[in-house]
């Protein structure tokens, strides 16, 4: 489901659908929302990290650290930000002005610091232009700048940040190596394998960096919450049944605990439907898409090439 466009709905919308099925219980006010929120959270956890929203933001590093977003769950990847251009519309007319700002000083101009993700992304410097990372001034040659990078899925990305009436187009990205506890990082996070000078690690909801000041871009999996903090659930025609039957089972369990008269045949049917719905939901969530299958094929092909053919090159 990594390439699938995921849709979400709030817990209140999910509960409204359940109440429409249990209309008699709802009219008697026997369905308590506060007892059922934990069920939706458990289902979210059972479906795994792939259903969580992918989010991104730009953070400002001060005194070697910055507070992570409140909805942060797992880091996908991050980049240090260098040079950017600013576009600010005038109050009158359509005049556009681009202002190149000074690059932050926390990235040393050494050969160990790599700009952008891969060499093909950055234009090759012209012959008369020296290697910027070998020159006395850090990256003094403008032709080494680039406005894209490669994310962990192999997609070419560009970062444009809009702040009220100001638009920033970032043109330089620096690699940062992530160290520390792996529980905060996605298994495919490329930052763990980069051998560069700048490092960062996560501790107690803060991101700590080896440089003192600057700005950093992070791409992360967020909690299943909207901007108001309300619980979100996945909205899928088949997976919805897993949420609904899990909540229905808990409703019947609570009613039986309160000595309400519930038919055993009805309870058995709900349990059977819940098992079927869970199996169907997990099957959909865990099915790899075409891009993932292609990635596995390419990885195996590369491994076989190195094992049997590279020695003859």
C-alpha positions, -999 to +999 in steps of 0.1 A: +000+000+000+030+023-001+020+038-034-017+038-027-034+071-019-047+065+016-079+081+028-089+087+064-119+095+085-124+105+121-133+081+149-166+100+153-175+091+117-166+055+122-187+053+154-217+069+136-216+040+111-216+015+139-244+032+157-265+030+125-261-008+126-269-010+164-298+014+163-317-002+192-286+000+215-280+035+204-316+047+212-312+032+247-279+051+251-259+019+256-230+028+233-203+048+251-177+064+228-151+067+256-151+029+259-144+023+222-116+047+213-090+023+226-104-004+202-099+019+172-063+026+184-056-011+188-068-018+152-046+010+139-017-006+157-025-041+144-027-029+108+009-016+111+029+015+103+020+014+066-014+030+072+000+060+090+002+094+073+035+105+058+043+141+068+071+165+064+083+198+078+113+221+081+128+225+116+152+252+129+182+238+148+192+260+178+220+250+203+224+215+187+188+205+191+151+210+181+118+197+193+102+171+170+066+176+159+040+164+185+026+138+160+061+124+152+062+086+152+090+073+129+117+090+108+117+082+071+146+104+061+161+139+066+184+164+049+203+194+061+193+226+042+218+251+029+211+278+002+176+288-007+159+314-029+131+336-017+101+348-037+080+375-021+051+391-040+049+428-039+018+445-024+010+460-058+017+446-093+032+412-101+069+419-095+089+388-083+123+391-067+147+363-060+171+368-031+199+343-026+207+342+011+240+333+028+245+296+034+245+286+071+280+281+085+274+248+103+283+227+073+321+227+068+335+228+033+353+195+034+353+166+010+335+145+036+303+166+032+282+155+003+256+178-014+223+162-025+215+125-026+232+112-058+256+124-084+232+123-113+209+148-096+235+175-095+247+191-127+283+183-135+306+214-130+321+229-161+358+221-168+369+256-159+351+255-126+371+238-097+356+212-075+336+233-050+343+210-021+380+212-027+382+250-030+391+272+001+355+286+002+328+259+008+310+252-024+321+284-041+311+272-075+275+279-082+272+251-108+273+225-081+240+236-067+210+215-073+173+219-065+163+182-062+172+151-041+164+114-041+142+102-013+142+067+003+118+054-024+141+065-053+119+094-063+133+128-073+120+154-049+121+192-047+115+213-015+094+245-017+084+261+016+057+287+018+057+310+049+027+333+048+034+355+017+070+342+013+080+312-007+114+295-002+129+273-029+157+253-013+186+246-037+211+228-015+207+196+005+233+180+028+234+144+039+232+137+076+239+103+092+214+091+118+228+073+148+213+060+180+182+039+188+167+023+156+132+023+171+128+059+159+139+052+123+122+034+094+141+002+084+146+017+049+159+050+062+189+059+040+204+082+066+217+052+087+240+041+059+256+075+049+292+080+060+293+118+064+306+143+089+272+156+101+253+133+124+220+134+143+201+113+168+167+113+186+161+113+223+132+123+245+112+139+216+141+160+205+164+158+175+201+164+184+226+174+157+264+177+155+261+212+142+249+241+164+225+260+141+208+257+108+176+243+093+167+207+086+140+190+065+124+158+079+101+133+063+083+111+089+054+089+097+029+108+119+004+096+145-031+088+134-044+122+143-057+152+125-046+188+130-071+191+159-058+160+177-088+139+169-082+102+163-081+091+126-088+056+112-082+043+077-111+047+052-111+017+029-142-002+017-129-036+029-107-026+059-136-006+073-153-039+083-124-047+106-128-015+125-166-019+127-167-055+138-139-049+164-160-021+179-192-041+177-175-070+196-165-046+224-200-031+226-215-066+230-188-075+256-196-044+276-234-051+274-229-086+286-207-074+315-236-051+325-260-081+325-278-070+294-297-098+275-277-106+244-284-137+222-254-160+221-259-167+184-256-130+177-223-128+196-209-159+178-217-143+144-200-111+153-169-130+164-168-150+132-172-118+111-145-101+131-120-129+123-128-128+086-126-090+085-092-090+103-078-115+079-090-096+048-077-062+062-042-076+070-040-093+036-047-060+019-023-039+040+006-064+038+003-070+000+033-054-017+027-031-046+044-032-080+072-008-070+081-029-040+082-061-061+104-043-086+127-031-059+132-067-046+138-079-082+165-052-087+181-060-054+184-097-062+196-090-097+224-067-083+234-093-058+237-120-084+257-097-107+282-090-079+284-127-070+289-142-105+298-115-131+316-085-114+348-104-111+351-105-149+346-068-154 
